[in-house]
Amino acid sequence: MTDTSRAEPIVVIGPPGSGKSTVGRLLAQRLGVEFHDADTEIQREQGRPISDIFASDGEEVFRAIEEAAVERGLRECTGVFALGGGAVLSATTRERLAGHTVVFLGVGMAEGVRRAGLSTARPLLAGVNPRATYKALLDARLPLYRAIATVEVDTDGLTPDEVTDTLMARLPGEAARPH
């Protein structure tokens, strides 16, 4: 017999600097549920930072690891589950997200670059022209984020608490009830 009372996770997506981890933690606190972060899980499981995985194994290997981590998280997590910014590049992951509450935290280029800090911990932003890289990343991913999102919040000019307040008001019925 299967347990049909298991709550599905609320999935948080968005580009680097959109606040997925910060807002995800706040949202989980307000809902009284656990917070899970796919990138943190990958680093724990692999025993090294994501930037090292990119540098030594390449993006393709990282994306395969990420796809498996997302699949596992969707199966096992019952709280709030933040995905890495590029997780939506996987068609398999996008298919797996169908039917879930998916929160897209949008951020403009200037604000995203400022928040991300052009950190070397973000391997896709390291390089000769990080602003151009960030713009290309937004251009490529924005349609994917929007295609799978069930809730979208523009985070520009808002504090993490304000974003969380907005989410609490916009989440569909059961998802927005504290547990």
GIHUUR-V63407 format. One record per pair of residues at least 24 apart in sequence whose ideal C-beta (glycine too) atoms are under 10 Angstrom apart, sorted by the first residue. I is the first residue (numbers start at 0). J is the second residue. If there is no record, write none. Layout:
i={I:I}
j={J:J}
This chain:
i={4:5:5:5:6:6:6:6:6:6:6:6:7:7:7:7:7:7:7:7:7:8:8:8:8:8:8:8:8:8:8:8:8:8:8:8:8:8:8:9:9:9:9:9:9:9:9:9:9:9:9:9:9:9:9:9:10:10:10:10:10:10:10:10:10:10:10:10:10:10:10:10:10:10:10:10:10:10:11:11:11:11:11:11:11:11:11:11:11:11:11:12:12:12:12:12:12:12:12:12:12:12:12:12:12:12:12:12:12:12:12:12:12:13:13:13:13:13:13:13:13:13:13:13:13:13:13:13:13:13:14:14:14:14:14:14:14:14:14:14:14:14:14:14:14:14:14:14:14:15:15:15:15:15:15:15:15:15:15:15:15:15:15:15:15:15:15:16:16:16:16:16:16:16:16:16:16:16:16:16:16:16:16:16:16:17:17:17:17:17:17:17:17:17:17:17:17:17:17:17:17:17:18:18:18:18:18:18:18:18:18:18:18:18:19:19:19:19:19:19:19:19:19:19:19:20:20:20:21:21:21:21:21:21:21:21:21:22:22:22:22:22:22:22:22:22:22:22:22:22:22:22:23:23:23:23:23:23:23:23:23:23:24:24:24:24:25:25:25:25:25:25:25:25:25:26:26:26:26:26:26:26:26:26:26:26:26:27:27:27:27:27:27:28:28:28:29:29:29:29:29:29:29:29:30:30:30:30:30:30:30:30:30:30:30:31:31:31:31:32:32:32:32:32:32:32:33:33:33:33:33:33:34:34:34:34:34:35:35:35:35:35:35:35:35:35:35:35:36:36:36:36:36:36:36:37:37:37:37:37:37:37:37:37:37:37:37:37:37:37:38:38:38:38:38:38:38:38:39:39:39:40:40:40:40:40:40:40:40:41:41:41:41:41:44:44:48:48:48:49:49:49:49:49:50:50:50:50:50:50:50:51:52:53:53:53:53:54:54:58:58:58:58:61:61:62:62:62:62:63:65:65:66:66:66:66:67:67:68:69:69:70:73:73:77:78:79:79:83:84:84:84:84:84:84:84:84:84:85:85:85:85:85:85:86:86:87:87:87:87:87:87:87:87:87:87:88:88:88:89:90:92:92:93:93:93:93:94:95:96:96:96:96:97:97:98:99:99:99:100:100:100:100:100:100:100:100:101:101:101:101:101:101:101:102:102:102:102:102:102:102:102:102:102:103:103:103:103:103:103:103:103:103:103:103:103:104:104:104:104:104:104:104:104:104:104:104:105:105:105:105:105:105:105:105:105:105:106:106:106:106:106:106:106:107:107:107:107:107:108:108:108:108:108:108:109:109:110:110:110:110:110:111:111:111:111:112:114:114:149:150:150}
j={77:74:75:77:30:32:76:77:78:173:174:178:73:76:77:80:98:99:100:173:174:32:33:34:35:72:73:74:75:76:77:78:79:80:81:99:100:101:174:76:77:78:79:80:81:99:100:101:102:149:150:166:170:171:174:175:35:37:69:72:73:76:79:80:81:82:86:92:95:96:99:100:101:102:103:147:148:149:36:37:79:80:81:82:100:101:102:103:104:150:166:80:81:82:83:84:85:86:87:92:93:96:101:102:103:104:105:140:143:144:147:148:151:81:82:84:87:102:103:104:105:106:111:140:141:144:148:151:152:154:84:85:87:103:104:105:106:107:108:111:114:115:123:133:136:137:140:141:144:83:84:85:106:111:112:114:115:116:117:118:120:121:123:124:133:136:137:84:104:106:107:108:110:111:112:113:114:115:116:117:118:121:124:133:154:81:84:103:104:105:106:107:110:111:114:115:144:152:153:154:155:162:81:104:106:111:114:152:154:157:158:159:162:163:79:80:81:82:83:84:102:103:104:106:154:81:83:159:81:104:114:154:158:159:160:162:163:79:81:102:104:152:154:157:158:159:160:161:162:163:165:166:78:79:80:81:82:102:104:159:163:166:79:81:159:163:79:158:159:160:162:163:164:166:167:78:79:81:102:159:162:163:166:167:170:174:175:78:79:80:81:163:178:79:163:177:79:160:163:164:166:167:175:177:78:79:163:166:167:170:174:175:176:177:178:78:176:177:178:76:77:78:79:80:177:178:76:77:78:79:80:178:76:78:79:80:81:68:71:72:75:76:77:78:79:80:81:82:68:72:79:80:81:82:83:64:65:66:68:69:71:72:73:76:80:81:82:83:86:92:65:68:81:82:83:84:86:120:68:81:83:65:68:69:71:72:75:76:80:65:67:68:69:83:68:71:119:120:122:83:120:121:122:123:118:119:120:121:122:123:125:122:122:121:122:123:125:122:125:85:88:122:123:85:122:86:88:89:92:89:89:92:90:91:92:95:91:92:92:95:96:95:98:99:178:178:166:174:121:111:115:121:123:124:136:137:140:144:122:123:136:139:140:143:140:143:139:140:141:142:143:144:145:146:147:148:139:140:143:143:143:143:147:143:144:146:147:147:147:146:147:148:149:147:149:149:147:149:174:148:149:150:170:171:173:174:175:144:146:147:148:149:150:151:148:149:150:151:152:162:166:169:170:174:141:143:144:145:146:147:148:149:150:151:152:153:144:148:150:151:152:153:154:157:159:162:166:137:141:144:145:148:151:152:153:154:155:133:137:152:153:154:155:157:137:153:154:155:156:133:134:136:137:138:155:133:155:153:154:155:156:157:136:137:154:155:137:154:155:174:174:175}
